[in-house]
Amino acid sequence: MEPVVYTKNGNVLASTLVYSTEWEDHIEHEVTLSFKDEQLVPTVTKHGYLLFKERYHDAETGELVKESLHAYQFKGLDISPTAEQIG
C-alpha cells in the first residue's frame, strides 16, 4: 500500500508529489563587552527566530498543494566564549 499525504486536494499518493524544504534565518546577534578579572570579555547573545518551511507540489502541474511552517524562537541564548586559565 502506497503512502498518501493530506493536501488541499484531499489525500494524494506521495509518489505524485515533489517535497521541498527551506530555512529562513531571522536571527540577530547582540555583542556586549564587560570586564572579568581585569580583561575585556565579549558576550554574544542571539535573538530572533528560524523558520522551517515544508512544501509539497503536484509533480505534474507544479501547483503548491501543501505548505507547513515551523518557527523556532531564540530568546537571549548566550553564546559567549568560555575560557579558564590553566595552572
Order of alpha helices (4+ residues) and beta strands (2+ residues): beta-beta-beta-beta-beta
